[in-house]
Amino acid sequence: MNSFRWGIIGTGGIASAFVKDLALTHGHEVVAVGSRSLEKAKSFVEQISSAIAYGSYEELVSDPHVDAVYISSPHPMHCENTLLALNAGKPVLCEKPFAISLAEAELMINAARKNNVALLEAMWTRYLPHIATVKEILESQILGEIQTLEADHGQRLADQNIQRLVDPQLAGGALLDLGIYPISFAHLVLGTPTAITARAVLTAGGVDAQTSAIFDYASGAQAVINTTMIARTPCRAVISGLLGRLEIDGVFYAPTSMRTVLYDGTTTQYPQNYIGHGLREQAIEMARVVREGALESALMPWSQTTAVMKTMDEIRSQIGLRYPFER
């Protein structure tokens, strides 16, 4: 089968990690990289012999050799860049957070339907092997009815002079950049909450430095999530049921070890034996979806993407986080 050919919009750190991890799989190659600066695009492709550098996104999405576009531009540009690619007939794998709001996410999904091209959210955790095992454990019901989920994601970033994280114009703050992981994980395990209670500590610039939330569910279960860009936290997740719990070691959203600890004391270990970062798994799934003529992936369907974005909107409303460019 011919190689699946990628075009990349954006030349930041996550794009570099994507290219590096993609090299660990077969049948994928990066053939084009687009930036608003031709110099940045040229610098990015210096180590990619197969790739052409473009000084505009329009040129990249017009390249007939590109099978799909990976979008890793800053958060506020995800919707605009995705619409550009979809309207050019290019399937899109869009980095998390998928969009700034539910309204933007719906625009993107509607464009995928209209143009009949695939659109996947690059919530890379959802495509990882250990998450497939998590789902198998939950489906086996060995933990019993789930009562509590706890997940945190904290990194010491606020004092690192990273402009995109502190600038409201770039949709900065902990919630969209880091909090998306425990929130998406809670949706994976327990579904859409019936009620949300959120609190945050805001920076002088008006973005959230730290946010915590409790999700309530019709079953009586609760999810407790925390995200912060002030300090490094354990980045663990625990799912507890009547018959036992699943402990996922840090960092829970990346390939990692985990274990089940049952009520009778029985413990089963699941060691970490994955090689690489893990970003290539979403690329593999994207190629499968495109080749099968599908528009979305069962691993991260549009219904999940929009449900998560709705939750993010509600949290932002409760903590008073609004970006100046929002309509």
Secondary structure, 3 states (H helix, E strand, C coil): CCCEEEEEECCCHHHHHHHHHHCCCCCEEEEEEECCCHHHHHHHHHHCCCCEEECCHHHHHCCCCCCEEEECCCHHHHHHHHHHHHHCCCCEEEECCCCCCHHHHHHHHHHHHHHCCCEEEECHHHHCHHHHHHHHHHHHCCCCCEEEEEEEEECCCCCCCCHHHHCHHHCCCHHHHHHHHHHHHHHHHHCCCCEEEEEEEECCCCCEEEEEEEEECCCCCEEEEEEECCCCCCCCEEEEECCEEEEECCCCCCCCCEEEEECCCCEEEECCCCCCCCCHHHHHHHHHHHHCCCCCCCCCCHHHHHHHHHHHHHHHHHHCCCCCCCC
